[in-house]
Amino acid sequence: MNKRTSATRRWLGGAGAILLALVWAFPVYWMINSSFLPTSTLTALTPTFLPFGGSWANFNAVLFHSGFARALGWSIAITFITLIVAIGFAFVAALAISRFRFRGRRSFVLAVLLVQMLPAEALFIAQYQMISSLHLLNTVIGVSIIYIAMVIPFTVWMLRGFVAGIPVELEEAAMVDGLSRNKAFMKITFPLLAPGLVAAAVYGFLQAWNEFSLALILLPDGDKQTLPLWLRTFIQSSAVQTTNWGQVMAASTLVAVPVIVFFMFVQGRMTAGLVGGAVKG
């Protein structure tokens, strides 16, 4: 293969990657652009690709004349509880099935995988009855319990791979040097698991933050809702009233901002963890 052919292939690969990135980024751009425009402009026959003449009116309407703050508080509380509890349980379970041999280990791993394969809709009735019998409908704790159960199977499977990828000999070498088992784990293994914990946290955050169907069932009270439920209040079901698409896009942008901020924050930690693991390995 000559240099000219290799350069052409790299150029085509780069062009294809840029085109794919544009296809992925365009809906986000369109959402942000539309959030600054009035509905009359958005529903015009000629599309407006730049928000010239736009304003912050849609954001003001969403922030100060709706239940945004209340829904934001519910989403933050449920997501925080789900992340802390699910990652904690998944981490301990992943350690157990990766580092210890016990009766029923293979069956447990298989059960975790099978639970993940079950369609969520098949469990809705049972989950609703369980939470209702515990008198936890319309509560943060009730929704968090179901979200934790939803997130744990996949995070166990994900963290199991990270734990299995770290040689146990590293801990044994530290113990030979005089460290106890717990100190060897905390000083050697745990830092190397940082990228896996961050990846599991990102998955759990996205699942809890964006979930809609379960929240719709477990939060029947209209005054108690998460951000995905709150978003639907901007859609008018009446044929007489028209949907304010500018406010819908502004609300969608506000819901997406915490996800972007969280990912940018965690991405830096993930890179640091990967570099740290490479140096220590």
C-alpha positions, -999 to 999 in steps of 0.1 A, spaced: 0 0 0 16 33 -11 15 65 9 -10 81 -14 -36 53 -10 -31 54 28 -36 91 29 -68 89 8 -83 63 31 -75 84 62 -91 114 45 -122 94 36 -124 80 72 -121 114 87 -148 128 63 -171 99 72 -165 105 110 -173 142 106 -205 135 86 -216 110 113 -209 135 141 -229 162 122 -259 138 119 -257 131 157 -253 167 166 -279 182 144 -310 173 166 -293 189 196 -285 220 176 -320 222 163 -334 219 198 -313 247 211 -319 269 180 -357 264 183 -357 272 220 -350 309 211 -377 312 185 -415 318 188 -439 292 177 -451 312 147 -415 311 133 -411 274 141 -443 264 123 -436 286 93 -431 268 59 -396 282 56 -373 267 83 -351 291 104 -316 276 109 -302 305 129 -320 322 159 -317 358 145 -343 379 162 -348 353 189 -352 359 226 -351 343 260 -389 345 263 -393 307 261 -367 301 288 -383 328 311 -417 312 306 -404 277 315 -383 288 345 -407 312 362 -442 301 352 -441 263 356 -432 236 380 -396 233 367 -379 238 401 -401 213 418 -396 187 391 -358 194 391 -357 187 428 -375 154 424 -352 143 396 -321 152 415 -332 134 447 -343 102 429 -312 102 407 -288 108 436 -303 80 458 -304 56 428 -267 63 420 -254 60 455 -273 28 465 -271 10 431 -234 16 425 -226 6 461 -245 -27 458 -232 -34 423 -196 -28 434 -198 -52 463 -216 -78 442 -190 -75 414 -162 -80 439 -178 -111 453 -184 -129 420 -150 -119 406 -127 -125 435 -144 -153 455 -155 -188 446 -187 -199 464 -216 -223 457 -242 -208 434 -218 -182 419 -224 -192 383 -262 -193 389 -261 -158 404 -241 -145 374 -266 -161 351 -296 -147 371 -282 -112 368 -279 -116 330 -314 -130 327 -330 -103 348 -315 -77 325 -331 -94 295 -367 -92 309 -388 -65 292 -395 -37 316 -431 -35 307 -437 -71 319 -428 -60 354 -449 -28 356 -480 -43 373 -459 -62 399 -438 -32 407 -468 -9 410 -485 -34 434 -454 -38 455 -448 0 459 -486 6 465 -486 -21 492 -457 -3 509 -476 30 507 -447 45 487 -466 58 457 -459 95 449 -427 93 470 -390 97 462 -382 65 481 -408 44 461 -395 55 427 -358 52 439 -364 15 449 -376 6 415 -349 25 397 -322 9 419 -335 -25 410 -335 -14 373 -299 -2 373 -282 -28 395 -281 -59 371 -263 -41 342 -239 -23 366 -230 -56 383 -222 -71 349 -202 -40 339 -182 -38 371 -175 -75 371 -156 -71 339 -135 -42 353 -127 -62 386 -118 -93 366 -94 -73 345 -72 -63 375 -47 -90 384 -51 -102 419 -13 -106 420 -11 -68 425 -29 -71 458 -8 -101 468 24 -83 461 12 -54 483 4 -78 510 39 -93 508 52 -58 513 34 -56 546 0 -41 538 -32 -57 552 -57 -71 527 -81 -42 532 -52 -16 527 -39 -35 497 -73 -33 481 -79 3 489 -45 15 478 -39 -8 448 -72 -22 434 -97 6 441 -79 34 422 -76 11 392 -114 6 393 -121 43 391 -128 42 353 -153 13 358 -171 31 386 -173 62 366 -187 43 336 -213 26 358 -222 60 373 -228 75 339 -250 46 329 -270 48 362 -273 86 359 -287 84 324 -311 56 333 -325 74 363 -325 109 349 -343 101 316 -367 74 327 -403 81 319 -426 50 319 -420 39 355 -422 74 368 -456 78 350 -470 48 369 -454 54 403 -462 91 404 -499 94 395 -502 127 415 -498 155 390 -480 178 415 -452 152 421 -433 145 390 -398 142 376 -385 163 347 -394 138 319 -430 138 333 -430 176 336 -420 179 299 -452 164 287 -472 192 304 -461 215 275 -479 193 249 -515 204 245 -539 175 239 -568 198 230 -575 204 193 -584 240 202 -551 248 220 -518 247 202 -486 234 216 -459 261 222 -430 243 206 -406 271 215 -413 264 252 -411 226 246 -376 231 231 -365 254 259 -377 229 285 -359 201 267 -327 221 266 -330 228 304 -335 191 311 -304 182 290 -281 207 306 -275 187 339 -267 156 318 -241 175 297 -226 191 329 -224 157 347 -208 140 317 -182 168 312 -174 166 349 -172 128 349 -153 125 317 -123 144 332 -123 119 361 -125 90 338 -95 102 318 -76 108 350 -85 73 362 -73 57 330 -40 75 331 -35 67 367 -42 30 361 -18 29 332 10 44 353 5 21 382 2 -9 359 
